[in-house]
Amino acid sequence: METEEEKKVYQHLNSRNITFVTHKHPPVYTVDEAKAFWEGIPGQHCKNLFLRDKKGRNHFLVVLLHDKKLDIKKLSRQIGSDTLSFASSSRLMKYLGVEPGSVTPLGIINDKEKKVQVIVDKDLLDGDTVNVHPNINTRTITLKIDDFRKFLDNSGNRVRYLEL
C-alpha cells in the first residue's frame, strides 16, 4: 500500500515525464541493511546525509555512492561553510518531510522554501541509473541518470556536483 508521501513523489515524477521502476522491500535504515535487497536492482546505489552548519542556518543534502566515505571537514571547506554536523530528525522532517532511514534527494519536493542545498558526488553520475527511496524506506526506485539530473536541476534548490 502506497503512503501519501510516496504517491506525492510518483505524481511529481510523472508530471515531469520522469520514468522510474519501483522495487518493494522490508524497511531499511542503513546502507548495510539495504544491501540485502539490491540483487536484481541495477545501477548506482547511494547514501544520503542531511547536514547543517554550526549555527543551523544552512542545510545540505549530500548524495554520494553508497560505499564512499565522506570527509565532512573537507566538504565544509569545498562549499565554503563553517563546521558541518548531522542535522536532527526534527530538522529532517521540517525541511525534507522524511524520517531517518528514508533520506533521499526526492525529499526536496517537500522543501517549499528551497532552503536545502543539494550536493551530489560526481562519481554517482558515472552509471546509467541511480536508486533512491521515494520518501519511504520500504521502496527503492530506479531512475535514469539523465532524469535524476533533470529532477535535481529543475527543483529550485541549489544543486552542486562535486568530487567528494
N, C-alpha and C positions, 0 to 999 in steps of 0.2 A: 504494500500500500504506500503510495507516494505521500509525502508530507507537503504542506502548503509551501514551505521554503523550496523544496525540490521542484514542485510544479512551477514556481516562480522562475527558477533557473531555466527550466526547459522552455517555458514560454519566451523568456528573454532571448535564449539562443535561437529558437525557431523564428522569432520576429526579425532576426538579423541574418537569416538564411545560413546559420551555422549548423552543420550536421554533426552528430555525435552518436556514439554507441554506449549503451548503459550496461554495466555489469553489477549484479547484486551479490552481496556477501554479508557475513555477520559484521557487527560493529567492530571497527578497528580504531585504535587510539594512537598508535605509533607506526612508524615505517616498518619496524620489525614484525609487528602483528600483521600488517597489510601484506607483507611479502608472501605469506602463506596462501594468498588468494590471487597472486599475479600470473600463475600459469594460464596460458591461453589469452592473456591480455598483452598484446604487442605495444611497443612504443616506450617512450621515456616515462619513468615514474619519478615523481618529485616529492620533496618535503617542503612544507610551508611554515615559515616562522613569522610571528607577529611581534614586532619590536616597537619600543618607544624610546624617545630621547630622555635625557636626565630629568628634564622638567615636565615631561609628559605633554609637551605642546605638539610634537610631531610623531607620527606613527608610520611604520614601514612594514609592508608585507613582503617578505623575502621568499622568492620561489627558486629552488635550486634542485639539482639532481639528488635523488634520494640517498646516494652513498657519499655525498660530498660533505666535508666538514666546513662550517662557516667560521671564519676568523672575524669575530664581531668587532674587535678593535680596528682591524684593517678596514672593514666595511665602514665604520664610522669616519675614518679618515677619507676613504674614497668618496663618500657622499657629503663630506663637509659638516658632519654632525658632531655634537658632543657625545658623551658616553651613551651607548645603547644598552638596553636590557629588555628582557621579555616583558611584554605587556600582560596585565592581569586578565583573568577570564571576564571580568565585568567590562573592561575596555574592548575586549574581543567581541563581546555581544553588542556593545554600544556602536562600534564602528563597522563591523562586518556581519553582525547578526548571526553568528555561529557560536557553537560550544567548542571547548577544547576537544581536539580529536577530529574536528570537522573543518579545520582551517584550510582554505582554498582560495586561489585567485578569483574564483567566481563569487566569493563573498563581497567583492567590491560593488556588486549591484545593489547592496544594501547601504552603501556609503553615499547617502544623498548629498552631503555637503562636500564630497570629494576631498576629504581630509587625509586619507591614507595614500601614501606614496608606494608604488609597487616597484620592487627591484627584482629583475629576472636575471638569473645566471645565463650568460650567453651559451654555455655548453648544453643547456636544456633544449636549445633550438636546433641542435645538430640532427635530431631524428626527424621522422616523418609525422609522428603523432606524439601526443602527451596525454597523460592520465591524471585526472584531478577528481576530487569529490564535488558533487553538486550541492554543496552546503549541508551535507549529511554524511556521516561516516559509515553508512550501510550500503553505499553505492560508490562506484567509480565510473567516470565517463571518459571515453577516449575522444579526443579532438585532433583534427589535423593541425599541425604546427601553424600553418598559414591562418587558419580560423582562430586559433588561440591568440596569435598576434593581433588579428583583426579585432577580437573581443577586447583585448587589453588597450590597444591603440585608440579605440573608439569609446572607451569607458568614461572619459572625462577626468580620470585620475592621472596624476603624473606617473609615467612609467619610464624606467631606465633599464637598459640592457647592459649589464656589466660582467666583466670577468671576475668571478668570485673564487 
